[in-house]
């Protein structure tokens, strides 16, 4: 009989959530396919802002992106949202993601 390794208890399909305010939060799509789509656009010679826009459209969805865009955040706050989303897809703390992105923006 073949050896069976049961990993059912190790897998979750839970989506992390970014809370922007008490009444506004976004679920982050951390699926492999979403991350691959983001990695694909990294090579498209987009400006930093365009890259953040397109990545967020993929990772939080078009509708959530529209709601975020309607907030008209300043660039520092927009980068904070982006950093939080990147922390989610990399399964790391916000602080670790922030350290990784320092100097890039």
N, C-alpha and C positions, 0 to 999 in steps of 0.2 A: 504494500500500500504506500502511496506517495505521502511524503511529509506535507503537512498543512501548517502554514503560518497564518494565524488569525490576527489581522490588523484592524478589524472592525471598530475596536475601541480607540484606535489612534487617529482615525480619520473623522474630520468634521467638514461640513459644507457650510458652516456659519460664515456669514459675510460681516466684516467689521463695519461699524457705523462712525461717521464723522459728525459730531454735533457742532453746528455753527452758532446756534442760539437756542433758547428754550423751546422755540417752536419750529426750528429748522434743522433737520439732520439728513444725511445722505448715506445710503448703503454703498459700500465700495465693492466692486466686482473684482475679486482677487483670483479669479479663475486663470488657469494656465493659458487659455485661449485669449483672454483679455490682455494678459501680460505680453503675450507674443505679438498681438496687434500693436501695443504701445512700443515694443522694441522695434517693430518694423518702421514706425514713423520717426523714430530717433534718427534714422539715416536719411531723412527726406530734406535735409538742409533748411529746416524751419528756424525762425528766430526763437529765442527762449520763450517768449510769450505765446507764440503760435504752438510750440511744442507742449506747453502747459495746457493750453486750450484743448488741443486735439487729444491729449492724454486724458484729461478730465472728462471729455465727452465719452470716451470709451469706458473709463473706470467708474464713473458715477452715473452714466447714462445721459442721453440728450435732454430729457425733461429736467433732471436735477441740475444739469449744467446751465440750462436756461434760467432756472431759479437762482442759481449762484451768480450768474452774469447780471441779473436784475438788481443784485445788491450793490453793484458798482463799487466794489471794494477797491481800496488803494492797492498799489502794487505790492507793498510789504505784506498786507493781509492776504492778498491773493496767493503769494508765495507760501504763506503759512498754511493755507488750505491745501495747496499742492504738496507741500512737505508732509502733511498729515496723511494724505492719500498714499504717497509713496511709502510712508512708514507702514501703512496697512498692507500694501502688496508685498513688502519685504519682511513682514512679520517682525517688526522691530519697534522700539519705543519712538515716540515723537522726538525725544532728545537725541537719540542715536541718528535718526534720519536728518535732523537739523545739523548735526555735526558733519555729516557726510556731504550735505549740500552747501555748507559754508564755503564761500569763495567761488562757487559756481554761478551764483545769481548776481 
